[in-house]
Amino acid sequence: MKIGLRAFYSVLHNRERIERKKEEVLTKLNKKDTGEFSFLEKENHDVMASIILTGGTEGNFMEALPSMEEPILIFFDSKDNSLAATLEIKTKLIDLGKKVVILSVDDEREAIGNILNAISTKKVLIGKRIGVVGIPSPWLIASIPDQDKVKERFGIDIVNIELQELYKEVEKIKDKETFTLKEEFTKGAKGIAEPKENTIIGAIKIYLGLKKLIEKYRLSGLTLACFTILDMLKNTGCFALSKLNDEGLIAGCEGDIESAITMFILYHLTGEIPFMANPSDIDLKENSIVLAHCTIARRLLKDYIIRSHFESGIGVGIQGELDAEEVTLLRLGGKNMNKHVLFTGKLLPTMHSENLCRTQIKVKINEDLSYLLENPAGNHIVVTRNNYKRLIERFLQIV
């Protein structure tokens, strides 16, 4: 990552000393190994930032403000009244309604890396397209955000696609086109329970059909109204969504737009493939939660069994054991996408109940889990491996 620095300093200071200070600051920041810092003599920066080298720079900063993009990132140090000027500038920017973050050049690597990652991710999201294939499931009464607000906050475009287009693509696919994928899927499984060969072939055709729509509409991710396809295709989207997630084409279930956005952002922010799941049980005394769903990226699993879909008993589902110790749970929601729940925790011993969706995890939560009941953000919760709480918090501060 390349970070461009715009330097602000008072003309009252000796120029040679300022040049020495610029080099000292640059050396200090580059030692953090969070990216390649340079002053604006170079071009093609991934992130732009300012460095307040001395006091008396407030006016110069405000003159340059119109050329700055939000969030505005400002570095300061412990000398030459840099901090005092930075606090004055930040106060003014807040009054103007600007999003601004200030950091010391002496901050820890993680703190600097998190904000740079968050800003870079925000830029990456701009113009990305998430498809909604079909109409969101009718029970998702609080999970359909204002699409203009999604665009405004995250820069993501929502593309609505009729299921009829998927049906037409699936109908074109010949059985022989599924052979390689079927062999790879079945041979990689620890076992096959309910699905027969023709059912697995049908599930693979749904994947291939969705790939056609991804290409046609230039999608970076999607959510599928998977319960709606049960009647028409007599199959489920569980294999398709699993396979797409394995490929980094983030795909969610049930037409849940908010969960798909959460998955998509988490993937680009952390590089981890997400797992979308139902919160199925909660134990406030133990401060634990059970999450389950019938699809999950196979790259996340220690092993898997090919099962049917839990609710319908038809099609193909995936039952596996998540290969993780620590996890992060996130849900972005609300009509204006201004709500969220965020937890971290550790996996408890693997469980399996025939009364829940096929892949199940139980997580001992670090934070107060009662917050979920008091301030929910919607139906599903997205899980990612490892603890990314601080990074996610930084990202949510700047969008």
C-alpha positions, 0 to 999 in steps of 0.5 A: 500500500502506498500512502501519500503525505501532505506536510504542513509547517509554519514558515517561522521554522528553519527550512533545513530543520523542517526537511530533517524532521520530514525525513525523520517522520518518514523513517519512523512511519516506514519502520511500522511496515504498514505501507510505503509512506512518501511525500507528495512528490510521488504519484499513484497513492492508495491512501492520502494523509496529512502530517502536521509538523508544527503549530501555526498551520491551521489556516494553511490546512483549511486552504487545502481542505477542498482537495481532501477526500474523507475520511481525512487522516492526519498524523501529528508528533510530540514536537513543535506544537504539532498536537495542539494544531492538530486538535484545533484542526480536528475540532473545526473539521468536526464542526463542518461535519467531516469524518476525520481521524488523527494518529501519532507517528509514534502509535503502534503498528496495529493502530496505524495499520488498521486505519490504513486498511479501513480507508483502503477498503472503503476506496475498494468498495466504491463501484462494486456491484452486489446482485440480488437474485430474486426477491428477499425472503418474506420473513426478512421484514427488517433486512431490506435497506434503502439501496441509495443509502447503501450506495451513499455509505459504502459506495456499493451498487445493488443490482436486482435480477429476476429469478427467471434469468437464473432458471433459463441459465440452469435449463441450458446446462447439460449434465456432462458440464457438471462432471468435474465439479461433481467429482471434486465435491463428492471425493472431497467429502467425508461422507454423503447422507441424503442427496443422490447423484442427480440431486448433486448434479442439479445443485451444481447447475445452479452454481453454473447458472449463477456464474453466468449471471455474475459475468453478465451483470459484472457482479462482485457478489450476490445474495440468492432468494434460495427458498424461492427456487425450491419449488421451481428447481427442486433443489437448493443454492447451498452448494452454489453459494459455498463454491462462490464464496470459496472463489471470493465471489461473496454470496449470501442466502435468502436474498438478505441484502444486509447480510450480503453487504456485511459478508462483502465488507468483511471479506475485503476488510480482512481477507477472510471468507465469511460464514453467514448463519442463523443465531439459533440459541443463546445462553446468557449465563454462559454468554454463548451463542449457537449459529447454524446454516446449511451452506459454508465455504468448504475452505473454512472447514476441517471436513464436511458431509454432503447433506440435504437442506435442513428445512425442506429435506431436499437438495444439497446442504453442507455439514462441516466443522469450522477450522478456527479458534477465535472468531468475529461476529458482525451484522450491519443492518437498519434501513439506513445501514446505521446499525450493527452488532459486533462480538468476538469469541472462541469456539466451544467444542463442536456440536451437532443437532438434527434440529438445526441447519447442517453446519453448527458452531457454538461460540463463547462471547467475550462481550456482553451477549445481552446486547444482541437481544436489546439492540439487534440489527436483523436476522442473520449474523456473519462469522469470520475467523480470527479477532478483527474487532479493532479493525472493524470498529475503525472501518465503521468510524470512517464510513 
